[in-house]
């Protein structure tokens, strides 16, 4: 500040600027650790105000209730919530980073249950380089690298990812199929994680849908993939073992399914109607 550099006292500066002495004193103390400038003061004020405003948004009932419903009840991600508000040109606007901060700060925790757990889905076990595969190997028809470019860039409908979600060991499980472009999910309960049950369920689920490719993992449950190809005329493309991220869309949805169908629980306790209600709910999420 020029007046300060000229040796003016705080009272003289206050009078010249038409401000109170206390206001001038606060400004000088706030920036005592650096050379004072009006520009620095204004920038600091704006930054502090912006951060404070962002934090306060989730303290407003309309924002809190919206995020709570979409995130906790409907399983929308922070990115989906923020993007949908922009798309619909809603009067409400909130960044996904603000939502994340609210979640991690415990704002949406319910008792001992932390809301942040819903952000992450546990992946499959990582193996060391000395790990020996105990599962039987299957003959693959095509490698993932040969998959059509429209599957890679999600430019066309009809490219599917496949996996199973297990329940009680040795019991019924869920066959899950996710369309890469739309994220549309198909799920069917099957009596066991067996190749015959999987191929029959795949043919039943996919028979009326657009089909351009299927990307499963290399589990033995997909050993009869050639029968599906013969029945539906669609090729399978297999990734390397232990690479679930190559089916990231399906893996993400399977993580959400675990909220409703926990590990080690008997899948048969849920009817086909129960399962379909969950799938309908997930399919209504924005992409």
Buried (B, 14 or more C-beta within 10 A) or exposed (E): BEBBEEEBEBEBBBBEEEEEBEEBBEBBEBBEEEEBEEEEBEEEEEEEEEEEEBBEBBEEEEBBEBBBEBBBEBBBBBBBBBBBBEEEEEEEEBBBEBBBBBBEEEBBEEEEEBBEEBBEBEEEEEEEEEEEEEEEEBEBEBEBEEBBEBBEEBEBBBBBBBBBBBBBEEBBBBBBBBBBBEBBBBBBBBEBBBBBBBBBBBBEBBEEBEBBBBBBBBBBBBBBBEBBBEBBEBBBBBBEEEEBEBBEBBBBBBBBBBEBBEEEBEBEEBEEEEBBEBBEBBBEBBE
